[in-house]
Amino acid sequence: MIEQQGRVVAREADAVWVETVRSGSCAACNAGRGCGQGTLERLQSDGLARVRALADVAAEVGDRVAIGIPEQLLLRGTLRVYLLPLVLLFGGALAGQYLGSGEETALPLGLLGLASGFVYNRWYSRRHEDDQTHQPRVLRVLPKSDESFINRESQ
């Protein structure tokens, strides 16, 4: 289970909105300021993200909670989002190379494969946006004395 800590900022009937601190890998990277990802991270206003998490436990506004998603869900999603379009791109290009007379057929079929991967991912995410197995959950309410969550608003 991949976990993140945050603070409950709003409550719904079966879910809560949790504000978490965005944690990038930029602090541990040697590239420093020369990286585009680091630049984008610095441009984000407050470094906080709001996440809707299903709440099976009693969590109220102001409580600090641990939310999580299964590791397998993250792994499958990563493979689907990144690998599937690339496989379809190369598959389409190879099919075009085999069926046609070279680049004239390979390029359009490769781009068609790439686009079909993007379309499939969009369809999949819309189809599963209400699926509770694809959403983060509140795992537990953290004790008030545990100060491991960084409250960015007080800094």
MODELLER restraints for C-alpha pairs under 7 A, 6 or more apart:
rsr = mdl.restraints
at = mdl.atoms
rsr.add(forms.Gaussian(group=physical.xy_distance, feature=features.Distance(at['CA:1:A'], at['CA:68:A']), mean=6.16, stdev=0.5))
rsr.add(forms.Gaussian(group=physical.xy_distance, feature=features.Distance(at['CA:1:A'], at['CA:69:A']), mean=5.70, stdev=0.5))
rsr.add(forms.Gaussian(group=physical.xy_distance, feature=features.Distance(at['CA:1:A'], at['CA:70:A']), mean=4.47, stdev=0.5))
rsr.add(forms.Gaussian(group=physical.xy_distance, feature=features.Distance(at['CA:1:A'], at['CA:71:A']), mean=5.27, stdev=0.5))
rsr.add(forms.Gaussian(group=physical.xy_distance, feature=features.Distance(at['CA:2:A'], at['CA:68:A']), mean=5.25, stdev=0.5))
rsr.add(forms.Gaussian(group=physical.xy_distance, feature=features.Distance(at['CA:2:A'], at['CA:69:A']), mean=5.47, stdev=0.5))
rsr.add(forms.Gaussian(group=physical.xy_distance, feature=features.Distance(at['CA:2:A'], at['CA:70:A']), mean=6.12, stdev=0.5))
rsr.add(forms.Gaussian(group=physical.xy_distance, feature=features.Distance(at['CA:2:A'], at['CA:71:A']), mean=5.94, stdev=0.5))
rsr.add(forms.Gaussian(group=physical.xy_distance, feature=features.Distance(at['CA:3:A'], at['CA:66:A']), mean=6.39, stdev=0.5))
rsr.add(forms.Gaussian(group=physical.xy_distance, feature=features.Distance(at['CA:3:A'], at['CA:67:A']), mean=5.56, stdev=0.5))
rsr.add(forms.Gaussian(group=physical.xy_distance, feature=features.Distance(at['CA:3:A'], at['CA:68:A']), mean=4.25, stdev=0.5))
rsr.add(forms.Gaussian(group=physical.xy_distance, feature=features.Distance(at['CA:3:A'], at['CA:69:A']), mean=6.85, stdev=0.5))
rsr.add(forms.Gaussian(group=physical.xy_distance, feature=features.Distance(at['CA:4:A'], at['CA:66:A']), mean=5.67, stdev=0.5))
rsr.add(forms.Gaussian(group=physical.xy_distance, feature=features.Distance(at['CA:4:A'], at['CA:67:A']), mean=5.43, stdev=0.5))
rsr.add(forms.Gaussian(group=physical.xy_distance, feature=features.Distance(at['CA:4:A'], at['CA:68:A']), mean=6.22, stdev=0.5))
rsr.add(forms.Gaussian(group=physical.xy_distance, feature=features.Distance(at['CA:5:A'], at['CA:20:A']), mean=6.36, stdev=0.5))
rsr.add(forms.Gaussian(group=physical.xy_distance, feature=features.Distance(at['CA:5:A'], at['CA:65:A']), mean=5.75, stdev=0.5))
rsr.add(forms.Gaussian(group=physical.xy_distance, feature=features.Distance(at['CA:5:A'], at['CA:66:A']), mean=4.43, stdev=0.5))
rsr.add(forms.Gaussian(group=physical.xy_distance, feature=features.Distance(at['CA:5:A'], at['CA:67:A']), mean=6.20, stdev=0.5))
rsr.add(forms.Gaussian(group=physical.xy_distance, feature=features.Distance(at['CA:5:A'], at['CA:149:A']), mean=6.38, stdev=0.5))
rsr.add(forms.Gaussian(group=physical.xy_distance, feature=features.Distance(at['CA:6:A'], at['CA:18:A']), mean=5.72, stdev=0.5))
rsr.add(forms.Gaussian(group=physical.xy_distance, feature=features.Distance(at['CA:6:A'], at['CA:19:A']), mean=5.31, stdev=0.5))
rsr.add(forms.Gaussian(group=physical.xy_distance, feature=features.Distance(at['CA:6:A'], at['CA:20:A']), mean=4.37, stdev=0.5))
rsr.add(forms.Gaussian(group=physical.xy_distance, feature=features.Distance(at['CA:6:A'], at['CA:64:A']), mean=5.64, stdev=0.5))
rsr.add(forms.Gaussian(group=physical.xy_distance, feature=features.Distance(at['CA:6:A'], at['CA:65:A']), mean=5.57, stdev=0.5))
rsr.add(forms.Gaussian(group=physical.xy_distance, feature=features.Distance(at['CA:6:A'], at['CA:66:A']), mean=6.43, stdev=0.5))
rsr.add(forms.Gaussian(group=physical.xy_distance, feature=features.Distance(at['CA:6:A'], at['CA:149:A']), mean=6.71, stdev=0.5))
rsr.add(forms.Gaussian(group=physical.xy_distance, feature=features.Distance(at['CA:7:A'], at['CA:18:A']), mean=5.32, stdev=0.5))
rsr.add(forms.Gaussian(group=physical.xy_distance, feature=features.Distance(at['CA:7:A'], at['CA:19:A']), mean=5.27, stdev=0.5))
rsr.add(forms.Gaussian(group=physical.xy_distance, feature=features.Distance(at['CA:7:A'], at['CA:20:A']), mean=6.68, stdev=0.5))
rsr.add(forms.Gaussian(group=physical.xy_distance, feature=features.Distance(at['CA:7:A'], at['CA:62:A']), mean=5.98, stdev=0.5))
rsr.add(forms.Gaussian(group=physical.xy_distance, feature=features.Distance(at['CA:7:A'], at['CA:63:A']), mean=5.70, stdev=0.5))
rsr.add(forms.Gaussian(group=physical.xy_distance, feature=features.Distance(at['CA:7:A'], at['CA:64:A']), mean=4.39, stdev=0.5))
rsr.add(forms.Gaussian(group=physical.xy_distance, feature=features.Distance(at['CA:7:A'], at['CA:65:A']), mean=6.07, stdev=0.5))
rsr.add(forms.Gaussian(group=physical.xy_distance, feature=features.Distance(at['CA:8:A'], at['CA:16:A']), mean=6.48, stdev=0.5))
rsr.add(forms.Gaussian(group=physical.xy_distance, feature=features.Distance(at['CA:8:A'], at['CA:17:A']), mean=5.75, stdev=0.5))
rsr.add(forms.Gaussian(group=physical.xy_distance, feature=features.Distance(at['CA:8:A'], at['CA:18:A']), mean=4.42, stdev=0.5))
rsr.add(forms.Gaussian(group=physical.xy_distance, feature=features.Distance(at['CA:8:A'], at['CA:19:A']), mean=6.32, stdev=0.5))
rsr.add(forms.Gaussian(group=physical.xy_distance, feature=features.Distance(at['CA:8:A'], at['CA:60:A']), mean=6.66, stdev=0.5))
rsr.add(forms.Gaussian(group=physical.xy_distance, feature=features.Distance(at['CA:8:A'], at['CA:61:A']), mean=4.90, stdev=0.5))
rsr.add(forms.Gaussian(group=physical.xy_distance, feature=features.Distance(at['CA:8:A'], at['CA:62:A']), mean=5.24, stdev=0.5))
rsr.add(forms.Gaussian(group=physical.xy_distance, feature=features.Distance(at['CA:8:A'], at['CA:63:A']), mean=5.52, stdev=0.5))
rsr.add(forms.Gaussian(group=physical.xy_distance, feature=features.Distance(at['CA:8:A'], at['CA:64:A']), mean=6.31, stdev=0.5))
rsr.add(forms.Gaussian(group=physical.xy_distance, feature=features.Distance(at['CA:9:A'], at['CA:17:A']), mean=5.69, stdev=0.5))
rsr.add(forms.Gaussian(group=physical.xy_distance, feature=features.Distance(at['CA:9:A'], at['CA:18:A']), mean=5.78, stdev=0.5))
rsr.add(forms.Gaussian(group=physical.xy_distance, feature=features.Distance(at['CA:9:A'], at['CA:19:A']), mean=6.48, stdev=0.5))
rsr.add(forms.Gaussian(group=physical.xy_distance, feature=features.Distance(at['CA:9:A'], at['CA:61:A']), mean=5.21, stdev=0.5))
rsr.add(forms.Gaussian(group=physical.xy_distance, feature=features.Distance(at['CA:9:A'], at['CA:62:A']), mean=6.18, stdev=0.5))
rsr.add(forms.Gaussian(group=physical.xy_distance, feature=features.Distance(at['CA:10:A'], at['CA:16:A']), mean=5.74, stdev=0.5))
rsr.add(forms.Gaussian(group=physical.xy_distance, feature=features.Distance(at['CA:10:A'], at['CA:17:A']), mean=5.04, stdev=0.5))
rsr.add(forms.Gaussian(group=physical.xy_distance, feature=features.Distance(at['CA:10:A'], at['CA:61:A']), mean=5.71, stdev=0.5))
rsr.add(forms.Gaussian(group=physical.xy_distance, feature=features.Distance(at['CA:11:A'], at['CA:17:A']), mean=6.23, stdev=0.5))
rsr.add(forms.Gaussian(group=physical.xy_distance, feature=features.Distance(at['CA:11:A'], at['CA:60:A']), mean=6.93, stdev=0.5))
rsr.add(forms.Gaussian(group=physical.xy_distance, feature=features.Distance(at['CA:11:A'], at['CA:61:A']), mean=6.62, stdev=0.5))
rsr.add(forms.Gaussian(group=physical.xy_distance, feature=features.Distance(at['CA:14:A'], at['CA:54:A']), mean=6.09, stdev=0.5))
rsr.add(forms.Gaussian(group=physical.xy_distance, feature=features.Distance(at['CA:14:A'], at['CA:55:A']), mean=5.78, stdev=0.5))
rsr.add(forms.Gaussian(group=physical.xy_distance, feature=features.Distance(at['CA:15:A'], at['CA:52:A']), mean=6.71, stdev=0.5))
rsr.add(forms.Gaussian(group=physical.xy_distance, feature=features.Distance(at['CA:15:A'], at['CA:53:A']), mean=5.52, stdev=0.5))
rsr.add(forms.Gaussian(group=physical.xy_distance, feature=features.Distance(at['CA:15:A'], at['CA:54:A']), mean=4.16, stdev=0.5))
rsr.add(forms.Gaussian(group=physical.xy_distance, feature=features.Distance(at['CA:15:A'], at['CA:55:A']), mean=4.69, stdev=0.5))
rsr.add(forms.Gaussian(group=physical.xy_distance, feature=features.Distance(at['CA:16:A'], at['CA:52:A']), mean=5.80, stdev=0.5))
rsr.add(forms.Gaussian(group=physical.xy_distance, feature=features.Distance(at['CA:16:A'], at['CA:53:A']), mean=5.51, stdev=0.5))
rsr.add(forms.Gaussian(group=physical.xy_distance, feature=features.Distance(at['CA:16:A'], at['CA:54:A']), mean=6.39, stdev=0.5))
rsr.add(forms.Gaussian(group=physical.xy_distance, feature=features.Distance(at['CA:16:A'], at['CA:55:A']), mean=6.21, stdev=0.5))
rsr.add(forms.Gaussian(group=physical.xy_distance, feature=features.Distance(at['CA:17:A'], at['CA:50:A']), mean=6.37, stdev=0.5))
rsr.add(forms.Gaussian(group=physical.xy_distance, feature=features.Distance(at['CA:17:A'], at['CA:51:A']), mean=5.55, stdev=0.5))
rsr.add(forms.Gaussian(group=physical.xy_distance, feature=features.Distance(at['CA:17:A'], at['CA:52:A']), mean=4.50, stdev=0.5))
rsr.add(forms.Gaussian(group=physical.xy_distance, feature=features.Distance(at['CA:17:A'], at['CA:53:A']), mean=6.25, stdev=0.5))
rsr.add(forms.Gaussian(group=physical.xy_distance, feature=features.Distance(at['CA:18:A'], at['CA:50:A']), mean=5.51, stdev=0.5))
rsr.add(forms.Gaussian(group=physical.xy_distance, feature=features.Distance(at['CA:18:A'], at['CA:51:A']), mean=5.19, stdev=0.5))
rsr.add(forms.Gaussian(group=physical.xy_distance, feature=features.Distance(at['CA:18:A'], at['CA:52:A']), mean=6.26, stdev=0.5))
rsr.add(forms.Gaussian(group=physical.xy_distance, feature=features.Distance(at['CA:19:A'], at['CA:48:A']), mean=6.40, stdev=0.5))
rsr.add(forms.Gaussian(group=physical.xy_distance, feature=features.Distance(at['CA:19:A'], at['CA:49:A']), mean=5.55, stdev=0.5))
rsr.add(forms.Gaussian(group=physical.xy_distance, feature=features.Distance(at['CA:19:A'], at['CA:50:A']), mean=4.47, stdev=0.5))
rsr.add(forms.Gaussian(group=physical.xy_distance, feature=features.Distance(at['CA:19:A'], at['CA:51:A']), mean=6.39, stdev=0.5))
rsr.add(forms.Gaussian(group=physical.xy_distance, feature=features.Distance(at['CA:20:A'], at['CA:48:A']), mean=5.60, stdev=0.5))
rsr.add(forms.Gaussian(group=physical.xy_distance, feature=features.Distance(at['CA:20:A'], at['CA:49:A']), mean=5.30, stdev=0.5))
rsr.add(forms.Gaussian(group=physical.xy_distance, feature=features.Distance(at['CA:20:A'], at['CA:50:A']), mean=6.31, stdev=0.5))
rsr.add(forms.Gaussian(group=physical.xy_distance, feature=features.Distance(at['CA:21:A'], at['CA:47:A']), mean=6.00, stdev=0.5))
rsr.add(forms.Gaussian(group=physical.xy_distance, feature=features.Distance(at['CA:21:A'], at['CA:48:A']), mean=4.65, stdev=0.5))
rsr.add(forms.Gaussian(group=physical.xy_distance, feature=features.Distance(at['CA:21:A'], at['CA:49:A']), mean=6.26, stdev=0.5))
rsr.add(forms.Gaussian(group=physical.xy_distance, feature=features.Distance(at['CA:22:A'], at['CA:47:A']), mean=5.41, stdev=0.5))
rsr.add(forms.Gaussian(group=physical.xy_distance, feature=features.Distance(at['CA:22:A'], at['CA:48:A']), mean=5.47, stdev=0.5))
rsr.add(forms.Gaussian(group=physical.xy_distance, feature=features.Distance(at['CA:22:A'], at['CA:49:A']), mean=6.10, stdev=0.5))
rsr.add(forms.Gaussian(group=physical.xy_distance, feature=features.Distance(at['CA:26:A'], at['CA:38:A']), mean=5.89, stdev=0.5))
rsr.add(forms.Gaussian(group=physical.xy_distance, feature=features.Distance(at['CA:33:A'], at['CA:39:A']), mean=6.90, stdev=0.5))
rsr.add(forms.Gaussian(group=physical.xy_distance, feature=features.Distance(at['CA:53:A'], at['CA:135:A']), mean=6.61, stdev=0.5))
rsr.add(forms.Gaussian(group=physical.xy_distance, feature=features.Distance(at['CA:53:A'], at['CA:136:A']), mean=4.87, stdev=0.5))
rsr.add(forms.Gaussian(group=physical.xy_distance, feature=features.Distance(at['CA:53:A'], at['CA:137:A']), mean=4.80, stdev=0.5))
rsr.add(forms.Gaussian(group=physical.xy_distance, feature=features.Distance(at['CA:53:A'], at['CA:138:A']), mean=6.01, stdev=0.5))
rsr.add(forms.Gaussian(group=physical.xy_distance, feature=features.Distance(at['CA:54:A'], at['CA:136:A']), mean=6.33, stdev=0.5))
rsr.add(forms.Gaussian(group=physical.xy_distance, feature=features.Distance(at['CA:54:A'], at['CA:137:A']), mean=4.58, stdev=0.5))
rsr.add(forms.Gaussian(group=physical.xy_distance, feature=features.Distance(at['CA:54:A'], at['CA:138:A']), mean=6.04, stdev=0.5))
rsr.add(forms.Gaussian(group=physical.xy_distance, feature=features.Distance(at['CA:55:A'], at['CA:137:A']), mean=6.05, stdev=0.5))
rsr.add(forms.Gaussian(group=physical.xy_distance, feature=features.Distance(at['CA:55:A'], at['CA:138:A']), mean=5.14, stdev=0.5))
rsr.add(forms.Gaussian(group=physical.xy_distance, feature=features.Distance(at['CA:56:A'], at['CA:138:A']), mean=6.73, stdev=0.5))
rsr.add(forms.Gaussian(group=physical.xy_distance, feature=features.Distance(at['CA:57:A'], at['CA:138:A']), mean=6.90, stdev=0.5))
rsr.add(forms.Gaussian(group=physical.xy_distance, feature=features.Distance(at['CA:57:A'], at['CA:140:A']), mean=6.74, stdev=0.5))
rsr.add(forms.Gaussian(group=physical.xy_distance, feature=features.Distance(at['CA:59:A'], at['CA:141:A']), mean=6.48, stdev=0.5))
rsr.add(forms.Gaussian(group=physical.xy_distance, feature=features.Distance(at['CA:63:A'], at['CA:141:A']), mean=6.88, stdev=0.5))
rsr.add(forms.Gaussian(group=physical.xy_distance, feature=features.Distance(at['CA:64:A'], at['CA:141:A']), mean=6.06, stdev=0.5))
rsr.add(forms.Gaussian(group=physical.xy_distance, feature=features.Distance(at['CA:64:A'], at['CA:142:A']), mean=5.43, stdev=0.5))
rsr.add(forms.Gaussian(group=physical.xy_distance, feature=features.Distance(at['CA:65:A'], at['CA:138:A']), mean=6.69, stdev=0.5))
rsr.add(forms.Gaussian(group=physical.xy_distance, feature=features.Distance(at['CA:65:A'], at['CA:140:A']), mean=5.78, stdev=0.5))
rsr.add(forms.Gaussian(group=physical.xy_distance, feature=features.Distance(at['CA:65:A'], at['CA:141:A']), mean=4.37, stdev=0.5))
rsr.add(forms.Gaussian(group=physical.xy_distance, feature=features.Distance(at['CA:65:A'], at['CA:142:A']), mean=5.17, stdev=0.5))
rsr.add(forms.Gaussian(group=physical.xy_distance, feature=features.Distance(at['CA:66:A'], at['CA:138:A']), mean=5.94, stdev=0.5))
rsr.add(forms.Gaussian(group=physical.xy_distance, feature=features.Distance(at['CA:66:A'], at['CA:139:A']), mean=5.53, stdev=0.5))
rsr.add(forms.Gaussian(group=physical.xy_distance, feature=features.Distance(at['CA:66:A'], at['CA:140:A']), mean=5.53, stdev=0.5))
rsr.add(forms.Gaussian(group=physical.xy_distance, feature=features.Distance(at['CA:66:A'], at['CA:141:A']), mean=6.45, stdev=0.5))
rsr.add(forms.Gaussian(group=physical.xy_distance, feature=features.Distance(at['CA:66:A'], at['CA:142:A']), mean=6.82, stdev=0.5))
rsr.add(forms.Gaussian(group=physical.xy_distance, feature=features.Distance(at['CA:67:A'], at['CA:136:A']), mean=6.37, stdev=0.5))
rsr.add(forms.Gaussian(group=physical.xy_distance, feature=features.Distance(at['CA:67:A'], at['CA:137:A']), mean=5.35, stdev=0.5))
rsr.add(forms.Gaussian(group=physical.xy_distance, feature=features.Distance(at['CA:67:A'], at['CA:138:A']), mean=4.32, stdev=0.5))
rsr.add(forms.Gaussian(group=physical.xy_distance, feature=features.Distance(at['CA:67:A'], at['CA:139:A']), mean=5.30, stdev=0.5))
rsr.add(forms.Gaussian(group=physical.xy_distance, feature=features.Distance(at['CA:68:A'], at['CA:136:A']), mean=5.35, stdev=0.5))
rsr.add(forms.Gaussian(group=physical.xy_distance, feature=features.Distance(at['CA:68:A'], at['CA:137:A']), mean=5.55, stdev=0.5))
rsr.add(forms.Gaussian(group=physical.xy_distance, feature=features.Distance(at['CA:68:A'], at['CA:138:A']), mean=6.61, stdev=0.5))
rsr.add(forms.Gaussian(group=physical.xy_distance, feature=features.Distance(at['CA:68:A'], at['CA:139:A']), mean=6.50, stdev=0.5))
rsr.add(forms.Gaussian(group=physical.xy_distance, feature=features.Distance(at['CA:69:A'], at['CA:136:A']), mean=4.96, stdev=0.5))
rsr.add(forms.Gaussian(group=physical.xy_distance, feature=features.Distance(at['CA:69:A'], at['CA:137:A']), mean=6.67, stdev=0.5))
rsr.add(forms.Gaussian(group=physical.xy_distance, feature=features.Distance(at['CA:81:A'], at['CA:121:A']), mean=6.42, stdev=0.5))
rsr.add(forms.Gaussian(group=physical.xy_distance, feature=features.Distance(at['CA:84:A'], at['CA:117:A']), mean=5.96, stdev=0.5))
rsr.add(forms.Gaussian(group=physical.xy_distance, feature=features.Distance(at['CA:85:A'], at['CA:113:A']), mean=6.99, stdev=0.5))
rsr.add(forms.Gaussian(group=physical.xy_distance, feature=features.Distance(at['CA:85:A'], at['CA:114:A']), mean=4.84, stdev=0.5))
rsr.add(forms.Gaussian(group=physical.xy_distance, feature=features.Distance(at['CA:85:A'], at['CA:117:A']), mean=4.22, stdev=0.5))
rsr.add(forms.Gaussian(group=physical.xy_distance, feature=features.Distance(at['CA:85:A'], at['CA:118:A']), mean=6.30, stdev=0.5))
rsr.add(forms.Gaussian(group=physical.xy_distance, feature=features.Distance(at['CA:86:A'], at['CA:114:A']), mean=6.46, stdev=0.5))
rsr.add(forms.Gaussian(group=physical.xy_distance, feature=features.Distance(at['CA:88:A'], at['CA:113:A']), mean=4.52, stdev=0.5))
rsr.add(forms.Gaussian(group=physical.xy_distance, feature=features.Distance(at['CA:88:A'], at['CA:114:A']), mean=5.58, stdev=0.5))
rsr.add(forms.Gaussian(group=physical.xy_distance, feature=features.Distance(at['CA:88:A'], at['CA:117:A']), mean=6.43, stdev=0.5))
rsr.add(forms.Gaussian(group=physical.xy_distance, feature=features.Distance(at['CA:89:A'], at['CA:110:A']), mean=4.49, stdev=0.5))
rsr.add(forms.Gaussian(group=physical.xy_distance, feature=features.Distance(at['CA:89:A'], at['CA:111:A']), mean=6.11, stdev=0.5))
rsr.add(forms.Gaussian(group=physical.xy_distance, feature=features.Distance(at['CA:89:A'], at['CA:113:A']), mean=4.66, stdev=0.5))
rsr.add(forms.Gaussian(group=physical.xy_distance, feature=features.Distance(at['CA:89:A'], at['CA:114:A']), mean=4.47, stdev=0.5))
rsr.add(forms.Gaussian(group=physical.xy_distance, feature=features.Distance(at['CA:90:A'], at['CA:110:A']), mean=6.08, stdev=0.5))
rsr.add(forms.Gaussian(group=physical.xy_distance, feature=features.Distance(at['CA:91:A'], at['CA:110:A']), mean=6.91, stdev=0.5))
rsr.add(forms.Gaussian(group=physical.xy_distance, feature=features.Distance(at['CA:92:A'], at['CA:106:A']), mean=6.89, stdev=0.5))
rsr.add(forms.Gaussian(group=physical.xy_distance, feature=features.Distance(at['CA:92:A'], at['CA:109:A']), mean=4.73, stdev=0.5))
rsr.add(forms.Gaussian(group=physical.xy_distance, feature=features.Distance(at['CA:92:A'], at['CA:110:A']), mean=4.13, stdev=0.5))
rsr.add(forms.Gaussian(group=physical.xy_distance, feature=features.Distance(at['CA:92:A'], at['CA:112:A']), mean=6.98, stdev=0.5))
rsr.add(forms.Gaussian(group=physical.xy_distance, feature=features.Distance(at['CA:92:A'], at['CA:113:A']), mean=5.15, stdev=0.5))
rsr.add(forms.Gaussian(group=physical.xy_distance, feature=features.Distance(at['CA:93:A'], at['CA:106:A']), mean=4.30, stdev=0.5))
rsr.add(forms.Gaussian(group=physical.xy_distance, feature=features.Distance(at['CA:93:A'], at['CA:107:A']), mean=5.99, stdev=0.5))
rsr.add(forms.Gaussian(group=physical.xy_distance, feature=features.Distance(at['CA:93:A'], at['CA:109:A']), mean=5.55, stdev=0.5))
rsr.add(forms.Gaussian(group=physical.xy_distance, feature=features.Distance(at['CA:93:A'], at['CA:110:A']), mean=4.03, stdev=0.5))
rsr.add(forms.Gaussian(group=physical.xy_distance, feature=features.Distance(at['CA:94:A'], at['CA:106:A']), mean=6.53, stdev=0.5))
rsr.add(forms.Gaussian(group=physical.xy_distance, feature=features.Distance(at['CA:95:A'], at['CA:106:A']), mean=6.92, stdev=0.5))
rsr.add(forms.Gaussian(group=physical.xy_distance, feature=features.Distance(at['CA:96:A'], at['CA:105:A']), mean=4.77, stdev=0.5))
rsr.add(forms.Gaussian(group=physical.xy_distance, feature=features.Distance(at['CA:96:A'], at['CA:106:A']), mean=3.83, stdev=0.5))
rsr.add(forms.Gaussian(group=physical.xy_distance, feature=features.Distance(at['CA:96:A'], at['CA:109:A']), mean=5.66, stdev=0.5))
rsr.add(forms.Gaussian(group=physical.xy_distance, feature=features.Distance(at['CA:97:A'], at['CA:103:A']), mean=6.80, stdev=0.5))
rsr.add(forms.Gaussian(group=physical.xy_distance, feature=features.Distance(at['CA:97:A'], at['CA:105:A']), mean=6.43, stdev=0.5))
rsr.add(forms.Gaussian(group=physical.xy_distance, feature=features.Distance(at['CA:97:A'], at['CA:106:A']), mean=4.87, stdev=0.5))
rsr.add(forms.Gaussian(group=physical.xy_distance, feature=features.Distance(at['CA:128:A'], at['CA:134:A']), mean=6.97, stdev=0.5))
